[in-house]
């Protein structure tokens, strides 16, 4: 029977995805910031956006002051 240390840590060379490599880029054409594994993102219509502002622009939202 193995104790809890019998297997050891996973071998980093066996990992298929590197945390340093981007997994995608922001779908907003004006931004295109790299998106890395573990980043908080918004998905809309199959695309990833790095900020809520980028998502709003993709949906056609316009920033303005109320009453204008």
LUMKEDREN-413500 format. One record per residue: residue number from 1; residue in three letters; x, y, z of N, C-alpha, C, O in turn. Coordinates in steps of 0.2 Angstrom, whole numbers, plus 5000, padded with zeros to 4 digits. Layout:
# residues N
<rec><pos>NUM</pos><code>ala</code><n_u>X</n_u><n_v>Y</n_v><n_w>Z</n_w><ca_u>X</ca_u><ca_v>Y</ca_v><ca_w>Z</ca_w><c_u>X</c_u><c_v>Y</c_v><c_w>Z</c_w><o_u>X</o_u><o_v>Y</o_v><o_w>Z</o_w></rec>
...
//
This chain:
# residues 68
<rec><pos>1</pos><code>unk</code><n_u>5004</n_u><n_v>4994</n_v><n_w>5000</n_w><ca_u>5000</ca_u><ca_v>5000</ca_v><ca_w>5000</ca_w><c_u>5004</c_u><c_v>5006</c_v><c_w>5000</c_w><o_u>5009</o_u><o_v>5007</o_v><o_w>5004</o_w></rec>
<rec><pos>2</pos><code>unk</code><n_u>5003</n_u><n_v>5011</n_v><n_w>4996</n_w><ca_u>5007</ca_u><ca_v>5017</ca_v><ca_w>4995</ca_w><c_u>5004</c_u><c_v>5022</c_v><c_w>5000</c_w><o_u>4998</o_u><o_v>5023</o_v><o_w>5001</o_w></rec>
<rec><pos>3</pos><code>unk</code><n_u>5009</n_u><n_v>5026</n_v><n_w>5003</n_w><ca_u>5007</ca_u><ca_v>5032</ca_v><ca_w>5007</ca_w><c_u>5005</c_u><c_v>5038</c_v><c_w>5002</c_w><o_u>5006</o_u><o_v>5037</o_v><o_w>4996</o_w></rec>
<rec><pos>4</pos><code>unk</code><n_u>5003</n_u><n_v>5043</n_v><n_w>5005</n_w><ca_u>5001</ca_u><ca_v>5049</ca_v><ca_w>5001</ca_w><c_u>5007</c_u><c_v>5052</c_v><c_w>4997</c_w><o_u>5006</o_u><o_v>5056</o_v><o_w>4993</o_w></rec>
<rec><pos>5</pos><code>unk</code><n_u>5013</n_u><n_v>5050</n_v><n_w>4999</n_w><ca_u>5019</ca_u><ca_v>5053</ca_v><ca_w>4996</ca_w><c_u>5022</c_u><c_v>5048</c_v><c_w>4991</c_w><o_u>5027</o_u><o_v>5049</o_v><o_w>4987</o_w></rec>
<rec><pos>6</pos><code>unk</code><n_u>5019</n_u><n_v>5042</n_v><n_w>4990</n_w><ca_u>5021</ca_u><ca_v>5037</ca_v><ca_w>4986</ca_w><c_u>5021</c_u><c_v>5039</c_v><c_w>4978</c_w><o_u>5026</o_u><o_v>5036</o_v><o_w>4975</o_w></rec>
<rec><pos>7</pos><code>unk</code><n_u>5017</n_u><n_v>5043</n_v><n_w>4976</n_w><ca_u>5017</ca_u><ca_v>5044</ca_v><ca_w>4969</ca_w><c_u>5021</c_u><c_v>5050</c_v><c_w>4967</c_w><o_u>5024</o_u><o_v>5051</o_v><o_w>4962</o_w></rec>
<rec><pos>8</pos><code>unk</code><n_u>5021</n_u><n_v>5055</n_v><n_w>4972</n_w><ca_u>5025</ca_u><ca_v>5061</ca_v><ca_w>4970</ca_w><c_u>5022</c_u><c_v>5066</c_v><c_w>4966</c_w><o_u>5016</o_u><o_v>5065</o_v><o_w>4964</o_w></rec>
<rec><pos>9</pos><code>unk</code><n_u>5025</n_u><n_v>5072</n_v><n_w>4964</n_w><ca_u>5022</ca_u><ca_v>5077</ca_v><ca_w>4960</ca_w><c_u>5022</c_u><c_v>5075</c_v><c_w>4953</c_w><o_u>5026</o_u><o_v>5071</o_v><o_w>4951</o_w></rec>
<rec><pos>10</pos><code>unk</code><n_u>5017</n_u><n_v>5078</n_v><n_w>4949</n_w><ca_u>5017</ca_u><ca_v>5076</ca_v><ca_w>4942</ca_w><c_u>5023</c_u><c_v>5079</c_v><c_w>4939</c_w><o_u>5026</o_u><o_v>5084</o_v><o_w>4940</o_w></rec>
<rec><pos>11</pos><code>unk</code><n_u>5025</n_u><n_v>5076</n_v><n_w>4933</n_w><ca_u>5031</ca_u><ca_v>5078</ca_v><ca_w>4930</ca_w><c_u>5029</c_u><c_v>5084</c_v><c_w>4925</c_w><o_u>5025</o_u><o_v>5083</o_v><o_w>4921</o_w></rec>
<rec><pos>12</pos><code>unk</code><n_u>5033</n_u><n_v>5090</n_v><n_w>4926</n_w><ca_u>5031</ca_u><ca_v>5095</ca_v><ca_w>4922</ca_w><c_u>5032</c_u><c_v>5094</c_v><c_w>4914</c_w><o_u>5029</o_u><o_v>5097</o_v><o_w>4910</o_w></rec>
<rec><pos>13</pos><code>unk</code><n_u>5037</n_u><n_v>5090</n_v><n_w>4913</n_w><ca_u>5038</ca_u><ca_v>5088</ca_v><ca_w>4906</ca_w><c_u>5033</c_u><c_v>5084</c_v><c_w>4902</c_w><o_u>5032</o_u><o_v>5084</o_v><o_w>4896</o_w></rec>
<rec><pos>14</pos><code>unk</code><n_u>5028</n_u><n_v>5081</n_v><n_w>4906</n_w><ca_u>5023</ca_u><ca_v>5077</ca_v><ca_w>4903</ca_w><c_u>5017</c_u><c_v>5082</c_v><c_w>4902</c_w><o_u>5012</o_u><o_v>5079</o_v><o_w>4899</o_w></rec>
<rec><pos>15</pos><code>unk</code><n_u>5017</n_u><n_v>5088</n_v><n_w>4905</n_w><ca_u>5011</ca_u><ca_v>5092</ca_v><ca_w>4904</ca_w><c_u>5010</c_u><c_v>5094</c_v><c_w>4896</c_w><o_u>5016</o_u><o_v>5096</o_v><o_w>4893</o_w></rec>
<rec><pos>16</pos><code>unk</code><n_u>5004</n_u><n_v>5094</n_v><n_w>4893</n_w><ca_u>5004</ca_u><ca_v>5095</ca_v><ca_w>4886</ca_w><c_u>5003</c_u><c_v>5103</c_v><c_w>4885</c_w><o_u>5005</o_u><o_v>5105</o_v><o_w>4880</o_w></rec>
<rec><pos>17</pos><code>unk</code><n_u>5000</n_u><n_v>5106</n_v><n_w>4890</n_w><ca_u>4998</ca_u><ca_v>5113</ca_v><ca_w>4889</ca_w><c_u>5003</c_u><c_v>5117</c_v><c_w>4894</c_w><o_u>5003</o_u><o_v>5116</o_v><o_w>4900</o_w></rec>
<rec><pos>18</pos><code>unk</code><n_u>5006</n_u><n_v>5122</n_v><n_w>4891</n_w><ca_u>5011</ca_u><ca_v>5126</ca_v><ca_w>4895</ca_w><c_u>5007</c_u><c_v>5132</c_v><c_w>4898</c_w><o_u>5003</o_u><o_v>5135</o_v><o_w>4894</o_w></rec>
<rec><pos>19</pos><code>unk</code><n_u>5007</n_u><n_v>5134</n_v><n_w>4904</n_w><ca_u>5003</ca_u><ca_v>5140</ca_v><ca_w>4907</ca_w><c_u>5006</c_u><c_v>5146</c_v><c_w>4904</c_w><o_u>5002</o_u><o_v>5151</o_v><o_w>4904</o_w></rec>
<rec><pos>20</pos><code>unk</code><n_u>5012</n_u><n_v>5147</n_v><n_w>4901</n_w><ca_u>5014</ca_u><ca_v>5153</ca_v><ca_w>4898</ca_w><c_u>5012</c_u><c_v>5154</c_v><c_w>4891</c_w><o_u>5012</o_u><o_v>5160</o_v><o_w>4889</o_w></rec>
<rec><pos>21</pos><code>unk</code><n_u>5009</n_u><n_v>5149</n_v><n_w>4888</n_w><ca_u>5007</ca_u><ca_v>5150</ca_v><ca_w>4881</ca_w><c_u>5000</c_u><c_v>5153</c_v><c_w>4881</c_w><o_u>4996</o_u><o_v>5150</o_v><o_w>4885</o_w></rec>
<rec><pos>22</pos><code>unk</code><n_u>4998</n_u><n_v>5158</n_v><n_w>4877</n_w><ca_u>4991</ca_u><ca_v>5160</ca_v><ca_w>4877</ca_w><c_u>4987</c_u><c_v>5155</c_v><c_w>4874</c_w><o_u>4989</o_u><o_v>5151</o_v><o_w>4869</o_w></rec>
<rec><pos>23</pos><code>unk</code><n_u>4980</n_u><n_v>5154</n_v><n_w>4876</n_w><ca_u>4975</ca_u><ca_v>5150</ca_v><ca_w>4873</ca_w><c_u>4971</c_u><c_v>5153</c_v><c_w>4868</c_w><o_u>4968</o_u><o_v>5149</o_v><o_w>4864</o_w></rec>
<rec><pos>24</pos><code>unk</code><n_u>4971</n_u><n_v>5159</n_v><n_w>4868</n_w><ca_u>4967</ca_u><ca_v>5163</ca_v><ca_w>4863</ca_w><c_u>4968</c_u><c_v>5170</c_v><c_w>4863</c_w><o_u>4973</o_u><o_v>5172</o_v><o_w>4867</o_w></rec>
<rec><pos>25</pos><code>unk</code><n_u>4965</n_u><n_v>5174</n_v><n_w>4859</n_w><ca_u>4966</ca_u><ca_v>5182</ca_v><ca_w>4860</ca_w><c_u>4959</c_u><c_v>5185</c_v><c_w>4860</c_w><o_u>4954</o_u><o_v>5182</o_v><o_w>4858</o_w></rec>
<rec><pos>26</pos><code>unk</code><n_u>4958</n_u><n_v>5191</n_v><n_w>4863</n_w><ca_u>4952</ca_u><ca_v>5194</ca_v><ca_w>4863</ca_w><c_u>4949</c_u><c_v>5195</c_v><c_w>4856</c_w><o_u>4952</o_u><o_v>5197</o_v><o_w>4852</o_w></rec>
<rec><pos>27</pos><code>unk</code><n_u>4942</n_u><n_v>5193</n_v><n_w>4856</n_w><ca_u>4939</ca_u><ca_v>5194</ca_v><ca_w>4849</ca_w><c_u>4938</c_u><c_v>5201</c_v><c_w>4847</c_w><o_u>4936</o_u><o_v>5202</o_v><o_w>4841</o_w></rec>
<rec><pos>28</pos><code>unk</code><n_u>4939</n_u><n_v>5206</n_v><n_w>4851</n_w><ca_u>4938</ca_u><ca_v>5213</ca_v><ca_w>4849</ca_w><c_u>4944</c_u><c_v>5215</c_v><c_w>4845</c_w><o_u>4949</o_u><o_v>5215</o_v><o_w>4847</o_w></rec>
<rec><pos>29</pos><code>unk</code><n_u>4942</n_u><n_v>5217</n_v><n_w>4839</n_w><ca_u>4947</ca_u><ca_v>5219</ca_v><ca_w>4834</ca_w><c_u>4952</c_u><c_v>5225</c_v><c_w>4836</c_w><o_u>4957</o_u><o_v>5225</o_v><o_w>4834</o_w></rec>
<rec><pos>30</pos><code>unk</code><n_u>4949</n_u><n_v>5229</n_v><n_w>4840</n_w><ca_u>4953</ca_u><ca_v>5235</ca_v><ca_w>4843</ca_w><c_u>4957</c_u><c_v>5233</c_v><c_w>4849</c_w><o_u>4962</o_u><o_v>5237</o_v><o_w>4851</o_w></rec>
<rec><pos>31</pos><code>unk</code><n_u>4956</n_u><n_v>5227</n_v><n_w>4852</n_w><ca_u>4960</ca_u><ca_v>5225</ca_v><ca_w>4858</ca_w><c_u>4965</c_u><c_v>5219</c_v><c_w>4856</c_w><o_u>4971</o_u><o_v>5220</o_v><o_w>4856</o_w></rec>
<rec><pos>32</pos><code>unk</code><n_u>4962</n_u><n_v>5214</n_v><n_w>4855</n_w><ca_u>4966</ca_u><ca_v>5208</ca_v><ca_w>4853</ca_w><c_u>4972</c_u><c_v>5206</c_v><c_w>4858</c_w><o_u>4977</o_u><o_v>5203</o_v><o_w>4857</o_w></rec>
<rec><pos>33</pos><code>unk</code><n_u>4970</n_u><n_v>5207</n_v><n_w>4865</n_w><ca_u>4974</ca_u><ca_v>5205</ca_v><ca_w>4870</ca_w><c_u>4975</c_u><c_v>5198</c_v><c_w>4871</c_w><o_u>4970</o_u><o_v>5194</o_v><o_w>4870</o_w></rec>
<rec><pos>34</pos><code>unk</code><n_u>4981</n_u><n_v>5195</n_v><n_w>4872</n_w><ca_u>4981</ca_u><ca_v>5188</ca_v><ca_w>4873</ca_w><c_u>4978</c_u><c_v>5186</c_v><c_w>4879</c_w><o_u>4978</o_u><o_v>5189</o_v><o_w>4884</o_w></rec>
<rec><pos>35</pos><code>unk</code><n_u>4975</n_u><n_v>5180</n_v><n_w>4879</n_w><ca_u>4971</ca_u><ca_v>5177</ca_v><ca_w>4884</ca_w><c_u>4975</c_u><c_v>5170</c_v><c_w>4886</c_w><o_u>4976</o_u><o_v>5166</o_v><o_w>4882</o_w></rec>
<rec><pos>36</pos><code>unk</code><n_u>4976</n_u><n_v>5170</n_v><n_w>4893</n_w><ca_u>4980</ca_u><ca_v>5164</ca_v><ca_w>4895</ca_w><c_u>4975</c_u><c_v>5160</c_v><c_w>4900</c_w><o_u>4970</o_u><o_v>5162</o_v><o_w>4902</o_w></rec>
<rec><pos>37</pos><code>unk</code><n_u>4977</n_u><n_v>5154</n_v><n_w>4900</n_w><ca_u>4974</ca_u><ca_v>5149</ca_v><ca_w>4904</ca_w><c_u>4973</c_u><c_v>5151</c_v><c_w>4911</c_w><o_u>4978</o_u><o_v>5154</o_v><o_w>4915</o_w></rec>
<rec><pos>38</pos><code>unk</code><n_u>4967</n_u><n_v>5151</n_v><n_w>4914</n_w><ca_u>4965</ca_u><ca_v>5154</ca_v><ca_w>4920</ca_w><c_u>4963</c_u><c_v>5161</c_v><c_w>4921</c_w><o_u>4960</o_u><o_v>5163</o_v><o_w>4926</o_w></rec>
<rec><pos>39</pos><code>unk</code><n_u>4963</n_u><n_v>5165</n_v><n_w>4915</n_w><ca_u>4961</ca_u><ca_v>5172</ca_v><ca_w>4915</ca_w><c_u>4953</c_u><c_v>5172</c_v><c_w>4915</c_w><o_u>4950</o_u><o_v>5167</o_v><o_w>4913</o_w></rec>
<rec><pos>40</pos><code>unk</code><n_u>4951</n_u><n_v>5177</n_v><n_w>4918</n_w><ca_u>4944</ca_u><ca_v>5178</ca_v><ca_w>4918</ca_w><c_u>4942</c_u><c_v>5181</c_v><c_w>4912</c_w><o_u>4944</o_u><o_v>5186</o_v><o_w>4910</o_w></rec>
<rec><pos>41</pos><code>unk</code><n_u>4937</n_u><n_v>5178</n_v><n_w>4908</n_w><ca_u>4935</ca_u><ca_v>5180</ca_v><ca_w>4902</ca_w><c_u>4927</c_u><c_v>5180</c_v><c_w>4901</c_w><o_u>4924</o_u><o_v>5177</o_v><o_w>4905</o_w></rec>
<rec><pos>42</pos><code>unk</code><n_u>4925</n_u><n_v>5183</n_v><n_w>4896</n_w><ca_u>4918</ca_u><ca_v>5183</ca_v><ca_w>4894</ca_w><c_u>4917</c_u><c_v>5180</c_v><c_w>4887</c_w><o_u>4921</o_u><o_v>5181</o_v><o_w>4883</o_w></rec>
<rec><pos>43</pos><code>unk</code><n_u>4912</n_u><n_v>5175</n_v><n_w>4887</n_w><ca_u>4911</ca_u><ca_v>5171</ca_v><ca_w>4880</ca_w><c_u>4904</c_u><c_v>5173</c_v><c_w>4878</c_w><o_u>4899</o_u><o_v>5173</o_v><o_w>4881</o_w></rec>
<rec><pos>44</pos><code>unk</code><n_u>4904</n_u><n_v>5175</n_v><n_w>4871</n_w><ca_u>4898</ca_u><ca_v>5177</ca_v><ca_w>4868</ca_w><c_u>4898</c_u><c_v>5175</c_v><c_w>4861</c_w><o_u>4903</o_u><o_v>5176</o_v><o_w>4857</o_w></rec>
<rec><pos>45</pos><code>unk</code><n_u>4893</n_u><n_v>5171</n_v><n_w>4859</n_w><ca_u>4893</ca_u><ca_v>5168</ca_v><ca_w>4852</ca_w><c_u>4899</c_u><c_v>5165</c_v><c_w>4850</c_w><o_u>4901</o_u><o_v>5165</o_v><o_w>4844</o_w></rec>
<rec><pos>46</pos><code>unk</code><n_u>4902</n_u><n_v>5161</n_v><n_w>4855</n_w><ca_u>4908</ca_u><ca_v>5157</ca_v><ca_w>4853</ca_w><c_u>4915</c_u><c_v>5160</c_v><c_w>4854</c_w><o_u>4920</o_u><o_v>5157</o_v><o_w>4853</o_w></rec>
<rec><pos>47</pos><code>unk</code><n_u>4915</n_u><n_v>5167</n_v><n_w>4855</n_w><ca_u>4921</ca_u><ca_v>5171</ca_v><ca_w>4855</ca_w><c_u>4922</c_u><c_v>5173</c_v><c_w>4862</c_w><o_u>4918</o_u><o_v>5173</o_v><o_w>4866</o_w></rec>
<rec><pos>48</pos><code>unk</code><n_u>4929</n_u><n_v>5174</n_v><n_w>4864</n_w><ca_u>4931</ca_u><ca_v>5176</ca_v><ca_w>4870</ca_w><c_u>4933</c_u><c_v>5183</c_v><c_w>4870</c_w><o_u>4936</o_u><o_v>5185</o_v><o_w>4866</o_w></rec>
<rec><pos>49</pos><code>unk</code><n_u>4931</n_u><n_v>5186</n_v><n_w>4876</n_w><ca_u>4933</ca_u><ca_v>5193</ca_v><ca_w>4877</ca_w><c_u>4936</c_u><c_v>5194</c_v><c_w>4884</c_w><o_u>4934</o_u><o_v>5191</o_v><o_w>4889</o_w></rec>
<rec><pos>50</pos><code>unk</code><n_u>4942</n_u><n_v>5198</n_v><n_w>4884</n_w><ca_u>4946</ca_u><ca_v>5199</ca_v><ca_w>4890</ca_w><c_u>4943</c_u><c_v>5204</c_v><c_w>4895</c_w><o_u>4944</o_u><o_v>5203</o_v><o_w>4901</o_w></rec>
<rec><pos>51</pos><code>unk</code><n_u>4939</n_u><n_v>5208</n_v><n_w>4892</n_w><ca_u>4935</ca_u><ca_v>5213</ca_v><ca_w>4897</ca_w><c_u>4928</c_u><c_v>5214</c_v><c_w>4895</c_w><o_u>4926</o_u><o_v>5213</o_v><o_w>4889</o_w></rec>
<rec><pos>52</pos><code>unk</code><n_u>4924</n_u><n_v>5216</n_v><n_w>4900</n_w><ca_u>4917</ca_u><ca_v>5217</ca_v><ca_w>4899</ca_w><c_u>4916</c_u><c_v>5223</c_v><c_w>4894</c_w><o_u>4911</o_u><o_v>5222</o_v><o_w>4890</o_w></rec>
<rec><pos>53</pos><code>unk</code><n_u>4920</n_u><n_v>5228</n_v><n_w>4894</n_w><ca_u>4920</ca_u><ca_v>5233</ca_v><ca_w>4889</ca_w><c_u>4921</c_u><c_v>5230</c_v><c_w>4882</c_w><o_u>4918</o_u><o_v>5233</o_v><o_w>4877</o_w></rec>
<rec><pos>54</pos><code>unk</code><n_u>4925</n_u><n_v>5225</n_v><n_w>4881</n_w><ca_u>4927</ca_u><ca_v>5222</ca_v><ca_w>4874</ca_w><c_u>4920</c_u><c_v>5219</c_v><c_w>4872</c_w><o_u>4918</o_u><o_v>5219</o_v><o_w>4866</o_w></rec>
<rec><pos>55</pos><code>unk</code><n_u>4917</n_u><n_v>5215</n_v><n_w>4876</n_w><ca_u>4911</ca_u><ca_v>5212</ca_v><ca_w>4875</ca_w><c_u>4905</c_u><c_v>5217</c_v><c_w>4873</c_w><o_u>4902</o_u><o_v>5215</o_v><o_w>4868</o_w></rec>
<rec><pos>56</pos><code>unk</code><n_u>4905</n_u><n_v>5222</n_v><n_w>4877</n_w><ca_u>4900</ca_u><ca_v>5227</ca_v><ca_w>4875</ca_w><c_u>4901</c_u><c_v>5230</c_v><c_w>4868</c_w><o_u>4896</o_u><o_v>5231</o_v><o_w>4865</o_w></rec>
<rec><pos>57</pos><code>unk</code><n_u>4907</n_u><n_v>5231</n_v><n_w>4866</n_w><ca_u>4908</ca_u><ca_v>5234</ca_v><ca_w>4860</ca_w><c_u>4906</c_u><c_v>5229</c_v><c_w>4854</c_w><o_u>4903</o_u><o_v>5231</o_v><o_w>4849</o_w></rec>
<rec><pos>58</pos><code>unk</code><n_u>4907</n_u><n_v>5223</n_v><n_w>4856</n_w><ca_u>4906</ca_u><ca_v>5217</ca_v><ca_w>4851</ca_w><c_u>4898</c_u><c_v>5217</c_v><c_w>4850</c_w><o_u>4896</o_u><o_v>5215</o_v><o_w>4844</o_w></rec>
<rec><pos>59</pos><code>unk</code><n_u>4894</n_u><n_v>5218</n_v><n_w>4855</n_w><ca_u>4887</ca_u><ca_v>5218</ca_v><ca_w>4855</ca_w><c_u>4884</c_u><c_v>5225</c_v><c_w>4852</c_w><o_u>4878</o_u><o_v>5225</o_v><o_w>4851</o_w></rec>
<rec><pos>60</pos><code>unk</code><n_u>4888</n_u><n_v>5229</n_v><n_w>4851</n_w><ca_u>4886</ca_u><ca_v>5236</ca_v><ca_w>4848</ca_w><c_u>4884</c_u><c_v>5241</c_v><c_w>4853</c_w><o_u>4881</o_u><o_v>5246</o_v><o_w>4851</o_w></rec>
<rec><pos>61</pos><code>unk</code><n_u>4886</n_u><n_v>5240</n_v><n_w>4859</n_w><ca_u>4884</ca_u><ca_v>5245</ca_v><ca_w>4864</ca_w><c_u>4889</c_u><c_v>5251</c_v><c_w>4863</c_w><o_u>4895</o_u><o_v>5251</o_v><o_w>4861</o_w></rec>
<rec><pos>62</pos><code>unk</code><n_u>4886</n_u><n_v>5257</n_v><n_w>4865</n_w><ca_u>4890</ca_u><ca_v>5263</ca_v><ca_w>4864</ca_w><c_u>4890</c_u><c_v>5267</c_v><c_w>4871</c_w><o_u>4885</o_u><o_v>5267</o_v><o_w>4875</o_w></rec>
<rec><pos>63</pos><code>unk</code><n_u>4896</n_u><n_v>5269</n_v><n_w>4873</n_w><ca_u>4896</ca_u><ca_v>5272</ca_v><ca_w>4880</ca_w><c_u>4894</c_u><c_v>5280</c_v><c_w>4879</c_w><o_u>4897</o_u><o_v>5283</o_v><o_w>4874</o_w></rec>
<rec><pos>64</pos><code>unk</code><n_u>4890</n_u><n_v>5282</n_v><n_w>4883</n_w><ca_u>4888</ca_u><ca_v>5289</ca_v><ca_w>4883</ca_w><c_u>4885</c_u><c_v>5291</c_v><c_w>4890</c_w><o_u>4885</o_u><o_v>5287</o_v><o_w>4894</o_w></rec>
<rec><pos>65</pos><code>unk</code><n_u>4884</n_u><n_v>5298</n_v><n_w>4890</n_w><ca_u>4881</ca_u><ca_v>5300</ca_v><ca_w>4896</ca_w><c_u>4874</c_u><c_v>5300</c_v><c_w>4896</c_w><o_u>4871</o_u><o_v>5302</o_v><o_w>4890</o_w></rec>
<rec><pos>66</pos><code>unk</code><n_u>4870</n_u><n_v>5299</n_v><n_w>4901</n_w><ca_u>4863</ca_u><ca_v>5299</ca_v><ca_w>4901</ca_w><c_u>4860</c_u><c_v>5306</c_v><c_w>4899</c_w><o_u>4862</o_u><o_v>5311</o_v><o_w>4901</o_w></rec>
<rec><pos>67</pos><code>unk</code><n_u>4855</n_u><n_v>5306</n_v><n_w>4895</n_w><ca_u>4852</ca_u><ca_v>5312</ca_v><ca_w>4892</ca_w><c_u>4854</c_u><c_v>5314</c_v><c_w>4886</c_w><o_u>4852</o_u><o_v>5319</o_v><o_w>4883</o_w></rec>
<rec><pos>68</pos><code>unk</code><n_u>4860</n_u><n_v>5311</n_v><n_w>4883</n_w><ca_u>4863</ca_u><ca_v>5314</ca_v><ca_w>4877</ca_w><c_u>4859</c_u><c_v>5310</c_v><c_w>4871</c_w><o_u>4861</o_u><o_v>5312</o_v><o_w>4865</o_w></rec>
//
